[in-house]
């Protein structure tokens, strides 16, 4: 039985919006440094952050589109995640002491892609 739209939104899309809010809050922080420093730590944290977003987006897309082949929600998830990442990088370019980088966006995409691979493997079971 289908869930009411409000319940679907609260259960699946509200967590996505809250997570994006956390991403933007972190992006607005001046002088933000990774909690543990190592070579390319910032890229590692981008991958980690966007893997989480990718899982939440895939979960929301899957729930709202029952019967669609998995590749359909994978493409939607990747596209939406890249839009968030692009917007985040543009936003960061306006925050003092923060920089915007295509390499950060590439790390974001890597995290989104990793999430889709894991989600597809779990969906097959």
Backbone as CSV, one residue per row, in Angstrom:
resi,resn,N_x,N_y,N_z,CA_x,CA_y,CA_z,C_x,C_y,C_z
1,UNK,0.841,-1.179,0.000,0.000,0.000,0.000,0.892,1.250,0.000
2,UNK,0.520,2.211,-0.814,1.302,3.447,-0.936,1.129,4.314,0.309
3,UNK,2.224,4.965,0.678,2.192,5.859,1.828,1.675,7.224,1.392
4,UNK,1.017,7.954,2.276,0.589,9.321,1.936,1.812,10.189,1.613
5,UNK,1.640,11.164,0.726,2.770,11.998,0.309,3.508,12.679,1.469
6,UNK,2.784,13.157,2.465,3.446,13.822,3.592,4.321,12.831,4.347
7,UNK,3.808,11.632,4.547,4.594,10.608,5.240,5.824,10.224,4.411
8,UNK,5.675,10.121,3.092,6.817,9.832,2.214,7.866,10.933,2.322
9,UNK,7.395,12.191,2.320,8.332,13.305,2.413,9.100,13.262,3.733
10,UNK,8.373,13.113,4.833,9.014,13.125,6.145,9.981,11.960,6.299
11,UNK,9.592,10.801,5.819,10.410,9.606,6.010,11.628,9.548,5.090
12,UNK,11.473,10.026,3.857,12.544,9.849,2.874,13.241,11.140,2.439
13,UNK,12.491,12.215,2.216,13.109,13.428,1.687,13.548,14.413,2.756
14,UNK,12.884,14.431,3.899,13.322,15.320,4.974,14.745,14.991,5.438
15,UNK,15.102,13.708,5.594,16.508,13.423,5.937,17.497,13.928,4.889
16,UNK,17.125,13.866,3.618,17.997,14.387,2.556,18.184,15.889,2.742
17,UNK,17.080,16.607,2.944,17.166,18.058,3.112,17.963,18.434,4.357
18,UNK,17.789,17.690,5.432,18.547,17.970,6.655,20.036,17.719,6.429
19,UNK,20.365,16.661,5.712,21.766,16.340,5.423,22.397,17.429,4.552
20,UNK,21.661,17.907,3.551,22.152,18.999,2.715,22.351,20.249,3.573
21,UNK,21.469,20.460,4.531,21.636,21.577,5.462,22.926,21.472,6.259
22,UNK,23.268,20.254,6.681,24.528,20.034,7.401,25.711,20.327,6.480
23,UNK,25.630,19.870,5.237,26.705,20.131,4.273,26.905,21.636,4.104
24,UNK,25.810,22.368,3.919,25.915,23.814,3.725,26.400,24.524,4.986
25,UNK,25.999,24.032,6.144,26.475,24.612,7.401,27.983,24.440,7.522
26,UNK,28.470,23.251,7.192,29.919,23.023,7.228,30.634,23.898,6.199
27,UNK,30.035,24.052,5.035,30.649,24.863,3.976,30.732,26.333,4.364
28,UNK,29.829,26.793,5.210,29.808,28.199,5.619,30.834,28.512,6.703
29,UNK,31.465,27.474,7.251,32.434,27.670,8.327,33.755,28.188,7.759
30,UNK,34.181,29.324,8.271,35.487,29.841,7.873,36.561,29.034,8.600
31,UNK,37.680,28.851,7.953,38.831,28.157,8.555,38.503,26.737,9.014
32,UNK,37.614,26.057,8.319,37.278,24.675,8.657,38.438,23.764,8.259
33,UNK,38.867,22.935,9.186,39.931,21.978,8.894,39.447,20.575,9.229
34,UNK,39.948,19.567,8.519,39.539,18.192,8.805,39.902,17.793,10.236
35,UNK,39.062,16.993,10.892,39.331,16.605,12.274,40.634,15.824,12.432
36,UNK,40.962,15.014,11.462,42.221,14.265,11.472,42.972,14.668,10.207
37,UNK,44.167,15.169,10.388,44.963,15.670,9.262,45.824,14.563,8.660
38,UNK,45.774,14.413,7.358,46.671,13.555,6.599,46.623,14.036,5.156
39,UNK,47.498,13.512,4.338,47.567,13.943,2.945,46.213,13.712,2.270
40,UNK,45.692,14.732,1.613,44.403,14.706,0.927,43.230,14.392,1.855
41,UNK,43.343,14.768,3.103,42.261,14.528,4.070,40.971,15.191,3.626
42,UNK,41.077,16.397,3.069,39.853,17.088,2.652,39.115,16.307,1.570
43,UNK,39.845,15.687,0.656,39.192,14.889,-0.393,38.536,13.647,0.206
44,UNK,39.211,13.011,1.161,38.642,11.844,1.842,37.331,12.218,2.514
45,UNK,37.299,13.379,3.190,36.078,13.799,3.876,34.978,14.191,2.890
46,UNK,35.356,14.718,1.740,34.356,14.985,0.697,33.722,13.669,0.237
47,UNK,34.546,12.665,-0.025,34.025,11.358,-0.445,33.096,10.802,0.627
48,UNK,33.518,10.849,1.857,32.716,10.333,2.968,31.390,11.078,3.091
49,UNK,31.448,12.401,3.042,30.259,13.238,3.172,29.246,12.951,2.059
50,UNK,29.730,12.839,0.837,28.828,12.641,-0.289,28.421,11.177,-0.471
51,UNK,29.138,10.256,0.132,28.649,8.871,0.183,27.383,8.838,1.020
52,UNK,27.402,9.539,2.137,26.202,9.630,2.973,25.042,10.248,2.225
53,UNK,25.303,11.339,1.508,24.247,11.972,0.722,23.740,11.021,-0.354
54,UNK,24.644,10.305,-0.997,24.251,9.366,-2.051,23.358,8.252,-1.541
55,UNK,23.639,7.759,-0.344,22.795,6.718,0.248,21.405,7.269,0.536
56,UNK,21.338,8.457,1.133,20.041,9.051,1.446,19.233,9.360,0.183
57,UNK,19.907,9.886,-0.837,19.217,10.181,-2.099,18.710,8.905,-2.769
58,UNK,19.537,7.874,-2.796,19.117,6.604,-3.405,17.919,6.027,-2.654
59,UNK,17.966,6.098,-1.342,16.862,5.600,-0.509,15.563,6.341,-0.847
60,UNK,15.652,7.666,-0.967,14.468,8.471,-1.270,13.949,8.189,-2.681
61,UNK,14.861,8.106,-3.643,14.433,7.825,-5.013,13.819,6.433,-5.142
62,UNK,14.416,5.458,-4.499,13.875,4.093,-4.558,12.484,4.012,-3.949
63,UNK,12.281,4.691,-2.847,10.989,4.623,-2.155,9.878,5.250,-2.979
64,UNK,10.188,6.309,-3.686,9.159,7.012,-4.443,8.930,6.477,-5.834
65,UNK,9.742,5.552,-6.264,9.653,5.076,-7.649,9.716,3.564,-7.717
66,UNK,8.844,2.942,-7.002,8.793,1.481,-7.024,8.513,1.009,-8.450
67,UNK,9.193,-0.018,-8.879,8.982,-0.562,-10.215,9.917,0.007,-11.266
68,UNK,10.599,1.095,-10.963,11.568,1.659,-11.903,12.839,0.825,-11.814
69,UNK,13.454,0.503,-12.938,14.724,-0.234,-12.878,15.751,0.557,-12.059
70,UNK,16.622,-0.144,-11.345,17.601,0.540,-10.493,18.419,1.610,-11.208
71,UNK,18.746,1.407,-12.463,19.567,2.392,-13.163,18.851,3.745,-13.237
72,UNK,17.524,3.715,-13.226,16.751,4.966,-13.243,16.983,5.805,-12.009
73,UNK,16.884,5.181,-10.833,17.116,5.978,-9.618,18.590,6.260,-9.395
74,UNK,19.473,5.430,-9.952,20.913,5.716,-9.842,21.238,7.007,-10.588
75,UNK,20.741,7.150,-11.816,21.013,8.357,-12.600,20.418,9.588,-11.935
76,UNK,19.202,9.454,-11.426,18.567,10.594,-10.740,19.371,11.000,-9.509
77,UNK,19.823,9.992,-8.768,20.603,10.264,-7.561,21.921,10.945,-7.899
78,UNK,22.623,10.434,-8.898,23.897,11.046,-9.290,23.694,12.483,-9.768
79,UNK,22.671,12.690,-10.579,22.416,14.041,-11.094,22.089,15.008,-9.965
80,UNK,21.220,14.603,-9.060,20.842,15.476,-7.954,22.037,15.729,-7.032
81,UNK,22.821,14.696,-6.765,23.988,14.845,-5.908,25.032,15.776,-6.508
82,UNK,25.239,15.670,-7.814,26.204,16.559,-8.483,25.694,18.000,-8.447
83,UNK,24.395,18.184,-8.571,23.843,19.548,-8.465,24.084,20.119,-7.075
84,UNK,23.890,19.301,-6.037,24.164,19.753,-4.668,25.648,20.087,-4.518
85,UNK,26.504,19.200,-5.008,27.944,19.428,-4.908,28.393,20.676,-5.649
86,UNK,27.842,20.893,-6.831,28.184,22.082,-7.610,27.724,23.338,-6.878
87,UNK,26.499,23.310,-6.389,25.994,24.455,-5.626,26.826,24.713,-4.379
88,UNK,27.250,23.642,-3.729,28.083,23.762,-2.530,29.425,24.408,-2.864
89,UNK,30.039,23.990,-3.952,31.322,24.577,-4.347,31.166,26.053,-4.726
90,UNK,30.092,26.392,-5.401,29.840,27.804,-5.738,29.641,28.603,-4.452
91,UNK,28.846,28.054,-3.540,28.608,28.710,-2.248,29.929,28.943,-1.512
92,UNK,30.782,27.932,-1.485,32.066,28.060,-0.787,32.948,29.151,-1.375
93,UNK,32.800,29.407,-2.664,33.636,30.434,-3.289,33.343,31.830,-2.735
94,UNK,32.201,31.994,-2.071,31.837,33.278,-1.484,32.135,33.356,0.013
95,UNK,32.576,32.248,0.600,32.879,32.224,2.033,34.350,32.589,2.223
96,UNK,34.618,33.638,3.028,36.016,34.031,3.255,36.842,32.859,3.791
97,UNK,38.049,32.730,3.321,39.046,31.702,3.662,38.722,30.331,3.089
98,UNK,37.594,30.178,2.400,37.256,28.895,1.778,37.538,28.992,0.291
99,UNK,37.823,27.862,-0.317,38.068,27.835,-1.758,37.117,26.847,-2.421
100,UNK,36.913,27.072,-3.681,36.087,26.198,-4.501,37.023,25.432,-5.432
101,UNK,36.775,24.139,-5.598,37.696,23.339,-6.400,36.944,22.277,-7.191
102,UNK,37.330,22.117,-8.441,36.766,21.047,-9.257,37.179,19.686,-8.689
103,UNK,38.317,19.638,-7.996,38.763,18.378,-7.390,37.883,17.989,-6.199
104,UNK,37.376,18.991,-5.497,36.416,18.702,-4.430,35.132,18.130,-5.033
105,UNK,34.693,18.714,-6.143,33.492,18.212,-6.812,33.713,16.795,-7.334
106,UNK,34.902,16.512,-7.823,35.233,15.160,-8.268,35.199,14.179,-7.097
107,UNK,35.688,14.608,-5.936,35.623,13.767,-4.739,34.163,13.564,-4.315
108,UNK,33.347,14.612,-4.443,31.911,14.487,-4.141,31.276,13.433,-5.052
109,UNK,31.582,13.518,-6.340,31.033,12.553,-7.298,31.496,11.133,-6.971
110,UNK,32.735,10.998,-6.573,33.257,9.679,-6.202,32.449,9.098,-5.049
111,UNK,32.149,9.922,-4.050,31.334,9.470,-2.925,29.928,9.086,-3.360
112,UNK,29.336,9.888,-4.228,27.992,9.583,-4.746,27.998,8.259,-5.508
113,UNK,29.013,8.061,-6.336,29.122,6.838,-7.121,29.340,5.624,-6.224
114,UNK,30.195,5.765,-5.233,30.425,4.684,-4.278,29.124,4.295,-3.578
115,UNK,28.352,5.279,-3.191,27.065,5.010,-2.535,26.126,4.243,-3.463
116,UNK,26.153,4.574,-4.748,25.261,3.887,-5.687,25.687,2.438,-5.895
117,UNK,26.978,2.203,-5.934,27.470,0.827,-6.078,27.034,-0.001,-4.878
118,UNK,27.229,0.534,-3.685,26.834,-0.193,-2.467,25.325,-0.399,-2.442
119,UNK,24.567,0.660,-2.790,23.111,0.554,-2.782,22.618,-0.473,-3.789
120,UNK,23.228,-0.505,-4.970,22.834,-1.511,-5.975,23.141,-2.922,-5.500
121,UNK,24.276,-3.110,-4.860,24.617,-4.438,-4.347,23.630,-4.882,-3.270
122,UNK,23.248,-3.960,-2.410,22.264,-4.286,-1.366,20.899,-4.549,-1.978
123,UNK,20.516,-3.782,-3.001,19.206,-3.955,-3.643,19.079,-5.287,-4.346
124,UNK,20.194,-5.861,-4.776,20.153,-7.152,-5.473,19.808,-8.286,-4.531
125,UNK,20.078,-8.090,-3.254,19.843,-9.177,-2.281,18.391,-9.304,-1.927
